[in-house]
Amino acid sequence: MARPAAPALLRRTAYRWVYLLLGGAIALALGTVLAWPLSVLAGAGLPGWLTGPLLLVVCVLPIGLVGALAAVRAVEGSAVAALVTEQLRSRPGPSTSWSQRWRTGLLLVLHVGAGAVAGVLLVIGLPTAVVLLTGLGDSDPTSVVGLALPTTAASRLGLALALVLLTVVGGTLLGRGMAAAAPRLLAGSTAERLAAAEASVSVLAGRDRLARELHDSVGHSLSLTGIQAGAARRLLTRDPVAAETAIRAAEDAARRAMVDLDHVLGLLREDGPAPTDAAPSPDLRDLGSLLDSSRAAGARVVAVVAGDLAALPAVVSREAFRIVQEGLTNVLRHAPDAACRLEVDATGTDLDLRLVNASAGATRGSSGGGRGLGGVRERVRDLRGSVSSGPDDAGCWQLAVRLPVHARGSRS
């Protein structure tokens, strides 16, 4: 692991000193407020074994109670992320559980305690070192705050350097200690971290699902629009009627793209009420319209369907429709003039889909697969099915998919 560059290290050390001095300022304010209660408690004549713990409780308890306030976690998190460490990938929000409250309270106690020590080192240690260095020729052994000090210049120089070293090293170690403790205390319990990880995985899975929907639905309609617009441009002068037909087909494809886009945008509004006018997701019951639009775009596809498609579970039927849609889109993109055959078999315990070109080598250039085939594999994997793509024994490119019919749920 590469060590940080010297300027970055110095900058981080300076930021940590700022964080520590913020804690020292809180400690100074707290000491001013608690000066009278602490003096009364110290002079109450209680046994020493009892006075010490009581003084500690009086100092620590208010800090812990302030740290237990919900908003303090967000404030401490922002300060730690900005000044102490980069280990916090996201700044924590306010406390939402008692576990987070007491952990934030403990962090604030450590922050104030470390800040008090750093403040003492900085306010007392450095000025004392300066006095020692500027008074090297002074023979008065009690020239600094009434304490007996070395009388020789060499001894005073050594003590001054020791105080400077103690301040620098002490502050650095306190800063590193806070950098190690703060992320752990702000991270929450194991259960909370697991819940956050699950939420992150859920968000990523949702993004993947939206990407597949956009590619397979809107991408298909836009491909049809482009193909029909190109056909209309070529036919415009020599066959106006056919050109008008292609333009109408492009219009229909654009409308379907808008419907599909509205459906995908509806998936983004999971926190709000579901739109009542949104079109339902297409499934294999809409296979006829999909074939018609593909044929209108120039695909020469022959479909063989066996079994009752309406009886399939909803999730299987929807995913199968998107798989067929992606296969036909690839045919239009890579082999628009090649005839192909679509086989849909829903008679058994599995749903079998097979799309194959009628001539060998028709789509050899596309066998590597891209985002589309990657999305097909993800859909099949989610339903615990199997997929294969590439040339068959006769050299014809094919897409073969098998989906367990009862993998999930039933049609509602």
ZISULGI-V192792 format. One record per residue. N is the residue number from 1. RES is the residue in one small letter. NEAR is the number of other ideal C-beta (glycine too) atoms within 8 Angstrom. Layout:
BEGIN
<<N	RES	NEAR> <N	RES	NEAR>>
END
This chain:
BEGIN
<<1	m	2> <2	a	3> <3	r	4> <4	p	7> <5	a	6> <6	a	6> <7	p	6> <8	a	8> <9	l	9> <10	l	8> <11	r	8> <12	r	9> <13	t	11> <14	a	8> <15	y	11> <16	r	17> <17	w	11> <18	v	9> <19	y	16> <20	l	16> <21	l	12> <22	l	11> <23	g	15> <24	g	14> <25	a	10> <26	i	12> <27	a	13> <28	l	10> <29	a	8> <30	l	12> <31	g	8> <32	t	7> <33	v	6> <34	l	11> <35	a	8> <36	w	6> <37	p	8> <38	l	11> <39	s	8> <40	v	8> <41	l	12> <42	a	8> <43	g	6> <44	a	7> <45	g	3> <46	l	8> <47	p	5> <48	g	6> <49	w	6> <50	l	8> <51	t	12> <52	g	8> <53	p	8> <54	l	10> <55	l	11> <56	l	8> <57	v	8> <58	v	12> <59	c	11> <60	v	9> <61	l	8> <62	p	10> <63	i	14> <64	g	13> <65	l	9> <66	v	10> <67	g	15> <68	a	11> <69	l	9> <70	a	8> <71	a	7> <72	v	14> <73	r	15> <74	a	11> <75	v	8> <76	e	15> <77	g	13> <78	s	9> <79	a	11> <80	v	15> <81	a	11> <82	a	7> <83	l	9> <84	v	13> <85	t	9> <86	e	4> <87	q	6> <88	l	13> <89	r	3> <90	s	4> <91	r	8> <92	p	10> <93	g	7> <94	p	7> <95	s	11> <96	t	6> <97	s	8> <98	w	5> <99	s	9> <100	q	12> <101	r	14> <102	w	10> <103	r	11> <104	t	16> <105	g	15> <106	l	11> <107	l	14> <108	l	14> <109	v	12> <110	l	11> <111	h	14> <112	v	14> <113	g	10> <114	a	13> <115	g	17> <116	a	12> <117	v	10> <118	a	16> <119	g	14> <120	v	9> <121	l	13> <122	l	12> <123	v	8> <124	i	8> <125	g	13> <126	l	12> <127	p	8> <128	t	12> <129	a	14> <130	v	9> <131	v	10> <132	l	15> <133	l	10> <134	t	6> <135	g	9> <136	l	9> <137	g	5> <138	d	6> <139	s	5> <140	d	5> <141	p	8> <142	t	8> <143	s	8> <144	v	9> <145	v	4> <146	g	4> <147	l	6> <148	a	4> <149	l	11> <150	p	8> <151	t	6> <152	t	6> <153	a	7> <154	a	6> <155	s	9> <156	r	14> <157	l	11> <158	g	9> <159	l	12> <160	a	13> <161	l	9> <162	a	8> <163	l	13> <164	v	11> <165	l	8> <166	l	10> <167	t	13> <168	v	8> <169	v	8> <170	g	11> <171	g	15> <172	t	10> <173	l	8> <174	l	13> <175	g	14> <176	r	9> <177	g	9> <178	m	16> <179	a	12> <180	a	8> <181	a	10> <182	a	14> <183	p	12> <184	r	7> <185	l	11> <186	l	15> <187	a	8> <188	g	11> <189	s	6> <190	t	5> <191	a	6> <192	e	12> <193	r	10> <194	l	8> <195	a	8> <196	a	9> <197	a	8> <198	e	8> <199	a	8> <200	s	8> <201	v	8> <202	s	8> <203	v	8> <204	l	8> <205	a	8> <206	g	9> <207	r	8> <208	d	9> <209	r	9> <210	l	11> <211	a	9> <212	r	12> <213	e	14> <214	l	11> <215	h	12> <216	d	13> <217	s	15> <218	v	12> <219	g	11> <220	h	12> <221	s	13> <222	l	10> <223	s	12> <224	l	16> <225	t	12> <226	g	8> <227	i	12> <228	q	15> <229	a	11> <230	g	8> <231	a	12> <232	a	13> <233	r	8> <234	r	6> <235	l	12> <236	l	8> <237	t	4> <238	r	4> <239	d	6> <240	p	8> <241	v	6> <242	a	9> <243	a	13> <244	e	9> <245	t	8> <246	a	13> <247	i	11> <248	r	8> <249	a	13> <250	a	13> <251	e	8> <252	d	9> <253	a	15> <254	a	10> <255	r	8> <256	r	10> <257	a	13> <258	m	8> <259	v	9> <260	d	12> <261	l	11> <262	d	11> <263	h	13> <264	v	13> <265	l	8> <266	g	10> <267	l	11> <268	l	7> <269	r	9> <270	e	5> <271	d	3> <272	g	5> <273	p	3> <274	a	7> <275	p	8> <276	t	4> <277	d	3> <278	a	9> <279	a	6> <280	p	4> <281	s	6> <282	p	7> <283	d	11> <284	l	12> <285	r	7> <286	d	9> <287	l	13> <288	g	6> <289	s	7> <290	l	13> <291	l	12> <292	d	8> <293	s	13> <294	s	13> <295	r	10> <296	a	9> <297	a	14> <298	g	10> <299	a	11> <300	r	9> <301	v	13> <302	v	8> <303	a	10> <304	v	8> <305	v	8> <306	a	7> <307	g	9> <308	d	6> <309	l	12> <310	a	5> <311	a	7> <312	l	15> <313	p	12> <314	a	11> <315	v	10> <316	v	15> <317	s	14> <318	r	11> <319	e	13> <320	a	16> <321	f	14> <322	r	14> <323	i	14> <324	v	15> <325	q	12> <326	e	15> <327	g	13> <328	l	16> <329	t	13> <330	n	13> <331	v	17> <332	l	14> <333	r	8> <334	h	9> <335	a	11> <336	p	11> <337	d	5> <338	a	12> <339	a	9> <340	c	14> <341	r	13> <342	l	15> <343	e	11> <344	v	17> <345	d	10> <346	a	15> <347	t	5> <348	g	7> <349	t	5> <350	d	9> <351	l	13> <352	d	12> <353	l	17> <354	r	11> <355	l	13> <356	v	12> <357	n	15> <358	a	9> <359	s	8> <360	a	8> <361	g	8> <362	a	11> <363	t	13> <364	r	8> <365	g	5> <366	s	12> <367	s	10> <368	g	4> <369	g	8> <370	g	7> <371	r	6> <372	g	13> <373	l	12> <374	g	9> <375	g	14> <376	v	15> <377	r	9> <378	e	10> <379	r	12> <380	v	14> <381	r	8> <382	d	7> <383	l	13> <384	r	6> <385	g	12> <386	s	6> <387	v	11> <388	s	7> <389	s	11> <390	g	7> <391	p	10> <392	d	9> <393	d	3> <394	a	5> <395	g	7> <396	c	12> <397	w	16> <398	q	13> <399	l	16> <400	a	10> <401	v	14> <402	r	11> <403	l	14> <404	p	12> <405	v	12> <406	h	7> <407	a	11> <408	r	7> <409	g	7> <410	s	6> <411	r	8> <412	s	4>>
END
